[in-house]
Amino acid sequence: MSQPAMLRLYLEGPALWATALPGWAWAAPALRGEAPTAGEAAPTARPSPALLAANERRRAPDGVLVALEVAAAAVAAAGRDAATLASVFTSAHGDLAIVDALCSTLAADPALLSPTRFHHSVHNAASGYWAMATGCHAPSSAIAGYEASFALGLLEAATQALTEQRPVLLAGFDTDARGALASVTRSRGLLGVALVLAPEPGARTVATLDWAVAPGTAALPALHSPAAQALGGNAMADALPLFEALARLEVACAGASESFDLPLGTAGLLHLRTIRAPAA
């Protein structure tokens, strides 16, 4: 069977946050397998996005915090205006600690259910916080696709970027499973990733992304770096092959490329080819 024709987009502003890798400046070398350097940032239990006021940061759950942290970092690195940027937020589970707390309260004493926790539990909570914090009125989607959540979010963002001919922010996140949910749900640690997909190259382009959807099944590509392998238990782990590739391309020659497939669950495969952008 012949391969489907690939479509082209341009990537800007990759961002990643995890407890041991609080930002792309620390994540990129680690995802290339490089040893930590002197002065590396200390692990941080929770992100602290500057978009939110201090009292909002205290109230917001981990999922919202990490989603806004990486979204803001990606938009800033891309040199885009957050207030006008369409967005796709993707998460396999949303905030599992909040869901566990709600379920425990419902089982024990439903009258004590917290309205604040309830509105944090909805799947578009991060998208809503982003819109309020940035004053953005552009379209926003909230995606869930279990173990293919990043790949399906990438497909949604890529489709929007091409059909609407506008840049689109993609942010993915998942949290640590808590309580009874930890026995049935695969997600460990806290991980957020983000980037901007644009239909045309620009001054902030870091890589070209060629992509196509095809039928079939495949396992998630193997993770090469110890840093990515350590994050592999998070439900957003299907983002890691792409971010490892982007980290390697940072130090590659212009025109260097990597190809791999991301499973889309029952929807098939997402063929990807990343190509290093020419130096500015």
Summary of the structure (lengths in Angstrom):
residues: 280
radius of gyration: 18.2
end to end distance: 38.8
largest distance: 61.1
contacts: 971
relative contact order: 0.21
helix: 40%
strand: 22%
